[in-house]
Structure formats: C-alpha cells, structure tokens
Amino acid sequence: MEERVYKIMSGAGAMNIAVGVVTLVTGIVCGILLLIGGAKLLAGKSKILF
C-alpha cells in the first residue's frame, strides 16, 4: 500500500515540475515578445501622424 502511494506522489511531483518549467518558459517568451513589440512602437512613434 505504501509503495502505491509513493508512486502516486512521485508522479504528482514530476508533473508539478514539468508544469512549472512550461509556465516559466511561456512567461519568458511572452516577456520577450512584449519587449520587442514595445521597442518597435517606440522606434516608429515619430512616423505617427494625428
């Protein structure tokens, strides 16, 4: 019985680590894309006419 619980807990831990890594990578990629978009907007602000 204890062995089954241990396997379930180790699987849950591995899943949590995997989800954490995916979340971290997604956050970094989104941040980079936002920085690139903001830089393009700042670079082209002199071309905007109102």
C-alpha positions as CSV (number, residue, x, y, z in Angstrom):
1,M,0.0,0.0,0.0
2,E,2.8,2.5,0.9
3,E,4.5,1.7,-2.4
4,R,1.5,2.7,-4.4
5,V,1.1,6.0,-2.5
6,Y,4.8,6.7,-3.0
7,K,4.5,6.1,-6.8
8,I,1.4,8.4,-7.0
9,M,3.2,11.1,-5.0
10,S,6.4,10.9,-7.2
11,G,4.2,11.2,-10.3
12,A,2.5,14.2,-9.0
13,G,5.8,15.8,-8.1
14,A,7.2,15.2,-11.6
15,M,4.0,16.6,-13.1
16,N,4.3,19.8,-11.0
17,I,8.0,20.2,-12.0
18,A,7.0,19.8,-15.7
19,V,4.1,22.3,-15.4
20,G,6.4,24.8,-13.6
21,V,9.1,24.6,-16.4
22,V,6.4,25.1,-19.1
23,T,5.0,28.1,-17.2
24,L,8.4,29.6,-16.8
25,V,9.3,29.2,-20.4
26,T,6.0,30.6,-21.5
27,G,6.4,33.7,-19.3
28,I,9.9,34.4,-20.6
29,V,8.8,34.1,-24.2
30,C,5.8,36.4,-23.6
31,G,8.0,38.9,-21.9
32,I,10.5,38.9,-24.8
33,L,7.7,39.3,-27.3
34,L,6.3,42.3,-25.3
35,L,9.7,43.9,-25.2
36,I,10.1,43.5,-29.0
37,G,6.7,45.0,-29.7
38,G,7.3,47.9,-27.4
39,A,10.6,48.7,-29.0
40,K,9.0,48.7,-32.4
41,L,6.3,51.1,-31.2
42,L,8.9,53.4,-29.7
43,A,11.0,53.3,-32.8
44,G,8.1,54.2,-35.1
45,K,6.5,56.8,-32.9
46,S,8.0,59.7,-35.0
47,K,6.1,58.4,-38.1
48,I,2.7,58.6,-36.4
49,L,0.5,61.5,-37.5
50,F,-2.6,62.6,-35.6
